[in-house]
Amino acid sequence: MIIYQPPVAPQQIPVIDLAPSFTGDPAAFDAVAYEIHKACREMGFFYVSRHGVPQGLIDRSFAWSKRFFDLPRGEKLALDMRKSPSTSGYESGVQQLDSQDTAAEKAPPDLKESFQFCIDLPDDHPWALKRLRNYGHNQWPAQLAGFREHMLEYQSVLAALRTHLLRLVARSLDLPADWFAPYFEMHSGSMRLLKYPPQPTDAAFNQLGAGAHTDWGALTILAQDDMGGLEVRNARGDWVSATPIPGTFIINLGDLMARWSNGIYNANMHRVLNNRSGRDRYSIVAFNSPRPDAVIEPMPGCVTAEFPRKFPTCTSQEHTNEMFRRSYGYSPGAATAA
């Protein structure tokens, strides 16, 4: 268990302007990729501005999220994620993100509610029939007409941003811009709506909104409200506050990108503590992972004398299933209709 200590005074998390990368100028594209390279080597987190996603769409997504979490608890529990083979749906008080524990120091569950949905496939789609995490079997609240349609629109717009960011990450490692494309055909991705209540005075020892953790996949796109509370551990091991900046997303890399880059890029620890009395914190996260059968081994040029190979080969599915088991205590394939 990673014991909570307050973050140090804010230090700079870089803000990268994506606008030049949309101009069609290869030199401008590569210049933005270089900024991403520096951020990934030094921090593993960065903001992106002028990213092309309309602010109105983001604002409406937060409004829909609040409507969902304002539903009666019984109506939300009817969408329990354990009822879905893809683990889509609602959860509260179940996830334990801080997995750096021992039998003597087991972290308490996170203080948050969440609603997760993935690629919206019909139940008879070949990939939905595989009953894998993040493929079909979404559960939608029938009480909120228009919720599903809006969330799928937002998911589609962020998928385009994900593709653009992955092209930049590829160029940041001197690879062809389309290097990741085959791995993200029928990719494994999900969207997660999150609500964090104010930190209660009677919280268990070291119980946070989200315990210290790294993300599991390749690349995460986070929209956060104006509350703050996200804290990031930098390359020196200091915890710094990721202060909300209007008009930006926060981007961070996950474990699979760290494996792919052989540790050249970081999947940094982060956590959430909502210390604002009387106000809930909302965020919306797009997790992006390669297709489940993608074999993850070092990218070309990432094994050198300076960086000898650090990670064994695995598939995307093997890695995420193990991380899910650590976080929730069961494997996705074991989901039941209970």
C-alpha positions as CSV (number, residue, x, y, z in Angstrom):
1,M,0.0,0.0,0.0
2,I,1.3,3.5,-0.9
3,I,0.8,5.7,2.2
4,Y,-0.8,9.0,1.3
5,Q,1.4,12.1,1.8
6,P,0.4,15.6,0.6
7,P,1.8,16.7,-2.8
8,V,4.6,19.2,-3.0
9,A,4.0,22.7,-4.2
10,P,2.8,22.6,-7.9
11,Q,5.4,22.0,-10.5
12,Q,4.9,22.3,-14.2
13,I,3.1,19.6,-16.2
14,P,3.7,20.6,-19.8
15,V,0.9,22.0,-21.9
16,I,1.2,20.9,-25.6
17,D,-0.6,22.9,-28.3
18,L,-1.8,20.4,-30.8
19,A,-3.0,22.9,-33.4
20,P,0.2,22.8,-35.5
21,S,-0.1,19.0,-35.8
22,F,-3.4,19.4,-37.7
23,T,-2.0,21.7,-40.4
24,G,-0.7,19.0,-42.7
25,D,2.8,20.3,-42.4
26,P,5.1,17.3,-41.6
27,A,7.7,19.5,-39.9
28,A,5.1,21.0,-37.7
29,F,3.7,17.6,-36.9
30,D,7.2,16.3,-35.9
31,A,7.8,19.4,-33.8
32,V,4.7,18.6,-31.7
33,A,5.8,15.0,-31.6
34,Y,9.1,16.1,-30.1
35,E,7.3,18.0,-27.3
36,I,5.4,14.8,-26.6
37,H,8.7,12.9,-26.5
38,K,10.0,15.3,-23.9
39,A,6.8,15.0,-21.8
40,C,6.8,11.2,-21.9
41,R,10.4,10.9,-20.9
42,E,10.2,13.4,-18.1
43,M,6.7,13.1,-16.7
44,G,4.4,10.6,-18.5
45,F,1.6,13.2,-18.2
46,F,0.9,16.3,-20.2
47,Y,-2.0,18.6,-21.1
48,V,-3.1,19.1,-24.7
49,S,-4.8,22.3,-25.8
50,R,-6.4,23.2,-29.2
51,H,-7.2,19.5,-29.6
52,G,-10.2,19.9,-31.9
53,V,-12.9,18.5,-29.6
54,P,-15.7,21.1,-29.2
55,Q,-16.0,22.4,-25.7
56,G,-19.8,22.3,-25.9
57,L,-19.6,18.5,-26.5
58,I,-17.4,18.1,-23.4
59,D,-19.7,20.3,-21.3
60,R,-22.8,18.3,-22.3
61,S,-21.0,15.1,-21.5
62,F,-20.4,16.3,-17.9
63,A,-24.1,17.3,-17.7
64,W,-25.2,13.8,-18.8
65,S,-22.7,12.3,-16.3
66,K,-24.3,14.3,-13.4
67,R,-27.8,13.2,-14.5
68,F,-26.7,9.6,-14.4
69,F,-25.1,9.8,-10.9
70,D,-28.1,11.7,-9.6
71,L,-30.3,8.6,-10.3
72,P,-31.5,6.7,-7.3
73,R,-29.0,4.2,-6.0
74,G,-31.2,1.2,-6.8
75,E,-31.5,2.2,-10.4
76,K,-27.7,2.5,-10.7
77,L,-27.2,-0.8,-9.0
78,A,-29.5,-2.5,-11.5
79,L,-26.6,-1.8,-14.0
80,D,-23.9,-3.5,-11.8
81,M,-20.8,-4.1,-13.9
82,R,-20.6,-7.7,-12.7
83,K,-23.7,-8.5,-14.8
84,S,-21.8,-7.7,-18.0
85,P,-19.2,-10.0,-19.6
86,S,-17.4,-6.9,-20.8
87,T,-17.5,-5.4,-17.3
88,S,-19.6,-2.4,-18.6
89,G,-21.9,-0.8,-16.1
90,Y,-22.0,0.8,-12.7
91,E,-19.7,0.2,-9.6
92,S,-19.3,1.9,-6.3
93,G,-17.0,1.0,-3.4
94,V,-15.6,-2.1,-5.2
95,Q,-12.4,-1.1,-7.0
96,Q,-9.1,-1.0,-5.1
97,L,-6.7,0.9,-7.5
98,D,-3.8,0.9,-5.0
99,S,-2.5,-2.6,-5.7
100,Q,1.0,-1.9,-4.1
101,D,0.0,-3.8,-1.0
102,T,0.9,-6.8,1.1
103,A,-1.2,-9.0,3.3
104,A,-0.3,-6.7,6.2
105,E,-1.0,-3.5,4.3
106,K,-4.0,-4.0,2.2
107,A,-5.4,-0.8,0.8
108,P,-9.1,0.1,1.3
109,P,-11.5,0.5,-1.6
110,D,-11.6,3.7,-3.5
111,L,-14.1,6.5,-2.6
112,K,-15.9,6.9,-5.9
113,E,-18.7,5.9,-8.2
114,S,-18.2,5.0,-11.8
115,F,-20.1,4.1,-15.0
116,Q,-18.2,2.4,-17.8
117,F,-19.1,1.6,-21.4
118,C,-17.1,0.2,-24.2
119,I,-17.5,-0.4,-28.0
120,D,-21.3,-0.7,-28.5
121,L,-21.8,-4.0,-30.4
122,P,-24.9,-6.1,-30.8
123,D,-24.8,-9.2,-28.7
124,D,-24.4,-11.5,-31.7
125,H,-21.4,-9.6,-33.1
126,P,-18.4,-12.0,-33.4
127,W,-16.3,-9.9,-31.0
128,A,-19.2,-9.6,-28.5
129,L,-19.6,-13.4,-28.6
130,K,-16.0,-13.7,-27.4
131,R,-17.3,-12.3,-24.1
132,L,-14.1,-10.3,-23.6
133,R,-13.7,-7.2,-21.5
134,N,-14.6,-4.0,-23.4
135,Y,-16.5,-5.6,-26.3
136,G,-20.2,-5.1,-26.4
137,H,-22.7,-6.0,-23.6
138,N,-23.1,-2.4,-22.5
139,Q,-25.8,-1.6,-20.0
140,W,-27.6,1.7,-20.5
141,P,-30.0,3.5,-18.1
142,A,-33.4,3.3,-19.7
143,Q,-34.5,6.3,-17.6
144,L,-32.2,8.7,-19.4
145,A,-33.4,9.1,-23.0
146,G,-30.6,10.4,-25.1
147,F,-27.8,9.3,-22.7
148,R,-26.6,6.4,-24.8
149,E,-26.7,8.5,-28.1
150,H,-24.7,11.3,-26.6
151,M,-22.1,9.1,-24.9
152,L,-21.5,7.2,-28.1
153,E,-21.1,10.5,-30.0
154,Y,-18.5,11.6,-27.4
155,Q,-16.7,8.3,-27.7
156,S,-16.5,8.6,-31.4
157,V,-15.0,12.1,-31.3
158,L,-12.4,11.0,-28.7
159,A,-11.5,8.0,-30.9
160,A,-10.4,10.4,-33.6
161,L,-8.3,12.3,-31.1
162,R,-6.8,9.0,-29.9
163,T,-5.8,8.1,-33.4
164,H,-4.2,11.5,-33.9
165,L,-2.3,11.2,-30.5
166,L,-1.0,7.7,-31.3
167,R,0.4,9.0,-34.6
168,L,2.2,11.7,-32.7
169,V,3.5,9.2,-30.2
170,A,4.8,7.0,-33.0
171,R,6.7,9.9,-34.6
172,S,8.0,10.9,-31.1
173,L,9.8,7.5,-31.2
174,D,11.0,8.0,-34.8
175,L,8.5,5.4,-36.1
176,P,6.1,5.8,-39.0
177,A,3.0,7.8,-38.0
178,D,0.8,4.8,-38.7
179,W,2.9,2.3,-36.7
180,F,0.1,1.7,-34.1
181,A,-2.7,1.4,-36.6
182,P,-2.8,-2.5,-36.9
183,Y,-2.8,-2.8,-33.2
184,F,-5.8,-0.6,-32.8
185,E,-8.1,-2.3,-35.3
186,M,-11.0,-3.4,-33.1
187,H,-9.1,-1.9,-30.2
188,S,-10.0,-2.6,-26.6
189,G,-11.1,0.7,-25.2
190,S,-13.7,2.0,-22.7
191,M,-15.1,5.3,-21.5
192,R,-15.6,5.9,-17.8
193,L,-17.7,8.5,-16.0
194,L,-16.5,9.1,-12.5
195,K,-17.9,10.9,-9.4
196,Y,-15.8,11.5,-6.3
197,P,-17.6,12.7,-3.2
198,P,-15.8,15.1,-0.8
199,Q,-13.2,13.3,1.3
200,P,-15.1,12.1,4.4
201,T,-13.7,12.8,7.8
202,D,-14.3,9.1,8.8
203,A,-12.5,7.6,5.8
204,A,-10.3,4.6,6.5
205,F,-6.6,5.0,6.8
206,N,-5.1,6.0,3.5
207,Q,-8.5,5.7,1.7
208,L,-8.6,8.1,-1.3
209,G,-11.0,8.9,-4.1
210,A,-8.6,6.8,-6.3
211,G,-5.6,5.1,-4.8
212,A,-2.2,5.5,-6.3
213,H,-2.0,3.5,-9.5
214,T,-0.8,3.5,-13.1
215,D,-3.3,3.0,-16.0
216,W,-3.3,-0.4,-17.6
217,G,-3.5,0.3,-21.3
218,A,-1.7,2.4,-23.9
219,L,-3.0,6.0,-23.7
220,T,-5.6,7.8,-21.5
221,I,-7.5,10.9,-22.3
222,L,-9.0,12.7,-19.3
223,A,-11.5,15.5,-19.0
224,Q,-11.7,16.9,-15.5
225,D,-14.0,19.5,-14.0
226,D,-12.8,22.6,-12.1
227,M,-12.5,20.9,-8.7
228,G,-9.0,19.6,-8.9
229,G,-7.8,16.7,-6.8
230,L,-5.7,14.8,-9.4
231,E,-2.1,14.3,-8.2
232,V,0.7,12.9,-10.4
233,R,4.1,11.5,-9.3
234,N,6.9,12.9,-11.4
235,A,10.1,11.3,-12.5
236,R,11.8,12.4,-9.2
237,G,9.1,10.7,-7.2
238,D,7.4,13.9,-6.0
239,W,3.7,14.2,-6.1
240,V,2.4,17.3,-7.9
241,S,-1.1,18.6,-8.4
242,A,-2.5,18.4,-11.9
243,T,-4.5,21.7,-11.7
244,P,-7.5,21.9,-14.1
245,I,-6.8,24.1,-17.1
246,P,-9.8,25.2,-19.1
247,G,-9.9,23.9,-22.7
248,T,-7.5,21.1,-22.2
249,F,-7.4,17.3,-21.8
250,I,-4.8,15.5,-19.6
251,I,-3.0,12.7,-21.5
252,N,-1.1,10.0,-19.8
253,L,0.5,6.8,-20.8
254,G,-0.3,3.4,-19.4
255,D,1.6,0.2,-18.6
256,L,1.3,-1.2,-22.1
257,M,3.0,1.8,-23.6
258,A,5.7,1.5,-21.0
259,R,6.2,-2.1,-22.1
260,W,6.1,-1.2,-25.8
261,S,8.8,1.5,-25.3
262,N,10.9,-0.8,-23.0
263,G,10.6,1.8,-20.2
264,I,11.8,4.7,-22.3
265,Y,8.4,6.3,-21.7
266,N,6.8,6.3,-18.3
267,A,3.5,5.0,-17.0
268,N,3.4,7.3,-14.0
269,M,1.5,6.8,-10.7
270,H,-1.4,9.1,-10.1
271,R,-4.2,9.4,-7.5
272,V,-7.3,11.4,-6.6
273,L,-8.1,13.1,-3.3
274,N,-11.2,15.4,-3.4
275,N,-10.5,17.8,-0.5
276,R,-13.1,20.4,-1.5
277,S,-15.7,20.3,1.2
278,G,-19.3,20.0,0.0
279,R,-18.6,19.5,-3.7
280,D,-18.4,16.4,-5.8
281,R,-15.7,16.0,-8.4
282,Y,-16.5,14.7,-11.8
283,S,-14.2,13.4,-14.5
284,I,-14.6,11.5,-17.8
285,V,-11.8,9.1,-18.9
286,A,-11.2,7.5,-22.3
287,F,-9.0,4.4,-21.9
288,N,-7.3,3.2,-25.0
289,S,-5.7,-0.2,-25.4
290,P,-4.7,-2.3,-28.4
291,R,-6.7,-5.3,-29.5
292,P,-6.6,-8.1,-27.0
293,D,-4.5,-10.4,-29.2
294,A,-1.8,-7.7,-29.8
295,V,1.6,-9.0,-28.8
296,I,3.4,-6.4,-26.7
297,E,7.2,-6.5,-27.1
298,P,9.7,-3.6,-27.5
299,M,9.1,-1.3,-30.5
300,P,12.0,-0.9,-33.0
301,G,14.8,1.1,-31.6
302,C,13.7,0.8,-28.0
303,V,16.2,-1.9,-26.9
304,T,19.7,-0.4,-26.7
305,A,22.8,-0.6,-24.6
306,E,21.3,2.2,-22.5
307,F,17.9,0.4,-22.3
308,P,18.4,-3.4,-22.2
309,R,15.1,-5.3,-22.5
310,K,13.1,-4.9,-19.3
311,F,9.7,-6.7,-19.8
312,P,8.7,-10.2,-20.9
313,T,6.4,-10.5,-23.9
314,C,2.7,-10.6,-23.2
315,T,-0.6,-10.0,-25.0
316,S,-2.7,-7.0,-24.3
317,Q,-5.5,-9.2,-22.9
318,E,-3.1,-11.1,-20.6
319,H,-1.9,-7.9,-19.1
320,T,-5.2,-6.2,-18.6
321,N,-6.9,-9.3,-17.2
322,E,-4.2,-9.6,-14.5
323,M,-4.5,-5.9,-13.7
324,F,-8.3,-6.2,-13.5
325,R,-7.9,-9.2,-11.1
326,R,-5.6,-7.2,-8.8
327,S,-8.0,-4.2,-8.8
328,Y,-11.4,-6.0,-8.5
329,G,-10.4,-9.4,-7.1
330,Y,-11.9,-11.4,-10.0
331,S,-11.2,-12.0,-13.6
332,P,-13.5,-10.5,-16.3
333,G,-14.4,-13.9,-17.6
334,A,-15.8,-14.7,-14.2
335,A,-18.5,-12.0,-14.4
336,T,-22.0,-13.4,-13.6
337,A,-25.6,-12.3,-13.7
338,A,-25.8,-12.3,-9.9
